């Protein structure tokens, strides 16, 4: 990354644009604000960093060894019908508590008098309890439909982690240069650069935290519909 301030005045007596300073440093080995070319401008190390290794993660019981150490977001969706709505909701809440989960979102609507109540829940379950929790959905009501969507975000996680390390390195270098800056224009330009870098760091850090949360706690969407007659299941066809 090339710093964008308009001019510099170094201890070597050089006065010119940032680009000219960089050329002079390369040609003559002079310093910039008291730092060598490698310290002040060389960001090539960012592209040469060894890739981060995916951290080991807990996976659902019974998961294949292939998924061990991967960053996988487990999620599933269940549509249930029940002739005893209150009992079904009570069972769901008990299972959620038993397996260490919580309701991230819940909606209940309809009228008990007319037997047309519906409920929808977004439930977060610790990933190590995920398989067992979803295997018990038929104890809540009759499962009408289900689908599962497991997303492997290992590559994205590693990429963002590498970007975060790179941004942190740039922040350290700009801070070193800023300590030796004396001209007001230089200081203001460096502070703007520093603000941009710190915004990147906050963004990358937030994204990694979001991934960590989604990987550690699987997401289960459950909808329960109150009915007087259960919808017949269509026979499976080959």
C-alpha positions as a printed NumPy array, in Angstrom:
array([[  0.   ,   0.   ,   0.   ],
       [  1.42 ,   3.408,  -0.956],
       [  0.861,   6.18 ,   1.544],
       [ -1.004,   9.049,  -0.058],
       [  0.362,  12.159,   1.661],
       [  1.46 ,  14.969,  -0.655],
       [  5.065,  15.578,   0.431],
       [  7.752,  14.411,   2.828],
       [ 10.876,  15.929,   4.287],
       [ 13.297,  13.277,   5.478],
       [ 16.382,  13.421,   7.597],
       [ 18.324,  12.861,   4.371],
       [ 17.109,  16.189,   3.047],
       [ 14.804,  14.778,   0.399],
       [ 11.674,  16.787,  -0.357],
       [  9.189,  15.475,  -2.92 ],
       [  6.123,  13.356,  -3.537],
       [  5.583,   9.949,  -1.961],
       [  6.206,   8.248,  -5.306],
       [  9.479,  10.11 ,  -5.757],
       [ 10.566,   9.235,  -2.243],
       [  9.868,   5.572,  -2.95 ],
       [ 11.921,   5.7  ,  -6.178],
       [ 14.777,   7.425,  -4.389],
       [ 14.7  ,   4.863,  -1.605],
       [ 14.906,   2.02 ,  -4.102],
       [ 17.768,   3.637,  -6.038],
       [ 19.882,   5.045,  -3.262],
       [ 18.861,   3.239,  -0.079],
       [ 17.889,   6.457,   1.695],
       [ 15.5  ,   6.543,   4.62 ],
       [ 11.966,   7.861,   4.914],
       [ 11.098,   9.581,   8.171],
       [ 13.97 ,   7.7  ,   9.767],
       [ 12.963,   4.275,   8.459],
       [ 14.5  ,   2.121,   5.773],
       [ 12.697,   1.239,   2.572],
       [ 11.847,  -2.226,   3.934],
       [ 10.28 ,  -0.781,   7.082],
       [  8.416,   2.092,   5.473],
       [  7.144,   0.794,   2.151],
       [  7.718,  -2.906,   1.62 ],
       [  4.353,  -4.675,   1.92 ],
       [  5.337,  -7.578,  -0.321],
       [  5.504,  -9.799,   2.741],
       [  1.714,  -9.683,   2.835],
       [  1.436, -11.787,  -0.304],
       [  4.151, -14.163,   0.856],
       [  2.679, -15.011,   4.228],
       [  2.115, -18.693,   4.846],
       [ -1.604, -19.457,   4.646],
       [ -3.399, -19.814,   7.956],
       [ -4.341, -23.301,   8.998],
       [ -7.991, -23.918,   9.69 ],
       [ -8.435, -24.203,  13.452],
       [ -9.808, -27.414,  14.838],
       [-13.541, -27.327,  15.419],
       [-16.06 , -29.462,  17.275],
       [-18.332, -31.254,  14.815],
       [-21.711, -32.95 ,  15.269],
       [-21.676, -36.496,  16.576],
       [-21.196, -38.954,  13.756],
       [-19.612, -36.427,  11.407],
       [-17.199, -37.845,   8.863],
       [-13.473, -37.551,   9.54 ],
       [-13.323, -35.555,   6.29 ],
       [-15.072, -32.647,   8.041],
       [-12.807, -32.66 ,  11.098],
       [-11.068, -29.302,  11.453],
       [-13.281, -27.647,   8.84 ],
       [-15.372, -24.523,   9.426],
       [-18.876, -25.793,   8.623],
       [-22.115, -23.971,   9.338],
       [-24.817, -26.557,  10.051],
       [-28.447, -25.557,   9.547],
       [-31.756, -27.29 ,   8.9  ],
       [-35.426, -26.508,   8.462],
       [-38.38 , -28.542,   9.765],
       [-42.087, -28.107,   9.057],
       [-44.263, -29.917,  11.601],
       [-47.97 , -30.502,  12.138],
       [-49.569, -31.201,  15.503],
       [-52.988, -32.049,  16.85 ],
       [-51.859, -30.956,  20.318],
       [-50.229, -27.582,  19.695],
       [-49.519, -26.684,  23.33 ],
       [-47.84 , -30.018,  24.021],
       [-45.701, -29.712,  20.878],
       [-44.455, -26.248,  21.83 ],
       [-43.727, -27.424,  25.376],
       [-41.762, -30.399,  24.04 ],
       [-39.769, -28.156,  21.718],
       [-38.859, -25.792,  24.552],
       [-37.794, -28.688,  26.772],
       [-35.575, -30.136,  24.045],
       [-34.038, -26.744,  23.407],
       [-33.178, -26.369,  27.084],
       [-31.922, -29.949,  27.384],
       [-29.434, -29.541,  24.546],
       [-28.142, -26.132,  25.59 ],
       [-29.898, -24.119,  22.914],
       [-31.966, -20.975,  22.88 ],
       [-34.651, -19.282,  20.789],
       [-33.01 , -16.627,  18.654],
       [-36.375, -15.704,  17.191],
       [-39.959, -16.865,  17.784],
       [-43.406, -16.049,  16.427],
       [-46.772, -17.497,  17.442],
       [-50.001, -16.476,  15.779],
       [-53.512, -17.753,  15.161],
       [-56.38 , -18.561,  17.529],
       [-56.643, -21.586,  19.811],
       [-60.441, -21.393,  19.633],
       [-60.364, -22.036,  15.91 ],
       [-57.493, -24.5  ,  16.068],
       [-55.411, -22.604,  13.516],
       [-52.355, -21.577,  15.493],
       [-48.909, -21.523,  13.943],
       [-45.487, -21.   ,  15.438],
       [-42.067, -20.474,  13.914],
       [-38.755, -20.576,  15.736],
       [-35.133, -19.921,  14.941],
       [-33.153, -22.052,  17.369],
       [-29.407, -22.043,  18.053],
       [-27.989, -25.353,  19.235],
       [-24.375, -26.15 ,  20.206],
       [-22.906, -27.961,  17.229],
       [-21.932, -31.007,  19.301],
       [-25.648, -31.524,  20.111],
       [-26.975, -30.728,  16.644],
       [-27.501, -34.24 ,  15.249],
       [-29.205, -35.524,  18.366],
       [-31.466, -32.486,  18.571],
       [-32.697, -32.714,  14.982],
       [-33.195, -36.489,  15.299],
       [-35.915, -35.816,  17.892],
       [-38.093, -33.508,  15.805],
       [-40.692, -36.238,  15.373],
       [-41.265, -36.178,  19.154],
       [-42.541, -32.605,  18.763],
       [-45.011, -33.274,  15.971],
       [-45.405, -34.98 ,  12.632],
       [-42.597, -33.977,  10.291],
       [-44.132, -32.857,   6.999],
       [-40.991, -31.586,   5.333],
       [-37.346, -31.077,   6.142],
       [-34.2  , -29.835,   4.471],
       [-30.614, -29.374,   5.547],
       [-28.039, -26.894,   4.309],
       [-24.47 , -27.314,   5.561],
       [-22.07 , -24.625,   4.345],
       [-18.295, -25.084,   4.416],
       [-16.741, -21.643,   5.007],
       [-13.196, -22.826,   5.749],
       [-11.622, -21.063,   2.761],
       [-13.458, -17.802,   3.44 ],
       [-12.431, -17.959,   7.104],
       [ -8.766, -18.487,   6.274],
       [ -8.818, -15.725,   3.653],
       [-10.346, -13.184,   6.033],
       [ -7.905, -14.236,   8.765],
       [ -4.988, -13.583,   6.399],
       [ -6.431, -10.182,   5.463],
       [ -6.745,  -9.34 ,   9.152],
       [ -3.093, -10.237,   9.773],
       [ -2.061,  -8.131,   6.791],
       [ -4.085,  -5.133,   7.975],
       [ -2.625,  -5.466,  11.479],
       [  0.883,  -5.462,  10.002],
       [  0.11 ,  -2.312,   8.001],
       [ -1.252,  -0.644,  11.112],
       [  1.987,  -1.341,  13.008],
       [  4.102,   0.095,  10.176],
       [  2.039,   3.26 ,   9.822],
       [  2.221,   3.793,  13.589],
       [  6.03 ,   3.534,  13.444],
       [  6.197,   6.106,  10.654],
       [  3.727,   8.364,  12.445],
       [  5.938,   8.44 ,  15.542],
       [  8.668,  10.122,  13.479],
       [  6.504,  12.445,  11.378],
       [  6.896,  16.151,  12.086],
       [  5.138,  17.94 ,   9.217],
       [  1.435,  18.582,   9.772],
       [  0.498,  17.417,   6.273],
       [  2.324,  14.152,   6.829],
       [  0.68 ,  13.592,  10.192],
       [ -2.823,  14.234,   8.826],
       [ -2.262,  11.918,   5.845],
       [ -0.912,   9.159,   8.064],
       [ -3.823,   9.497,  10.48 ],
       [ -6.286,   9.152,   7.592],
       [ -4.422,   6.063,   6.439],
       [ -4.5  ,   4.687,   9.976],
       [ -8.256,   5.276,  10.269],
       [ -8.869,   3.362,   7.028],
       [ -6.723,   0.446,   8.185],
       [ -8.468,   0.259,  11.553],
       [-11.837,   0.216,   9.817],
       [-10.619,  -2.798,   7.825],
       [ -9.453,  -4.504,  11.017],
       [-12.825,  -3.967,  12.715],
       [-14.672,  -5.286,   9.669],
       [-12.528,  -8.435,   9.37 ],
       [-12.708,  -9.072,  13.11 ],
       [-16.495,  -8.763,  13.091],
       [-16.805, -11.171,  10.174],
       [-14.619, -13.776,  11.897],
       [-16.664, -13.487,  15.085],
       [-19.858, -14.001,  13.09 ],
       [-18.41 , -17.122,  11.445],
       [-17.27 , -18.43 ,  14.837],
       [-20.776, -18.017,  16.223],
       [-22.45 , -19.703,  13.242],
       [-19.979, -22.593,  13.302],
       [-20.129, -23.161,  17.063],
       [-23.927, -22.954,  17.248],
       [-25.926, -24.579,  14.469],
       [-29.215, -23.036,  13.364],
       [-32.48 , -24.979,  13.295],
       [-35.669, -23.45 ,  11.881],
       [-38.835, -25.092,  13.18 ],
       [-42.413, -24.292,  12.229],
       [-45.372, -25.959,  13.929],
       [-48.903, -25.837,  12.527],
       [-51.969, -26.769,  14.554],
       [-54.294, -29.105,  12.631],
       [-57.235, -31.379,  13.28 ],
       [-56.133, -33.875,  10.613],
       [-52.497, -34.587,   9.798],
       [-51.566, -34.1  ,   6.151],
       [-51.043, -37.524,   4.527],
       [-47.438, -38.202,   3.592],
       [-46.807, -39.013,  -0.037],
       [-45.054, -42.362,  -0.503],
       [-41.437, -42.155,  -1.527],
       [-40.805, -42.809,  -5.207],
       [-37.658, -44.149,  -6.813]])
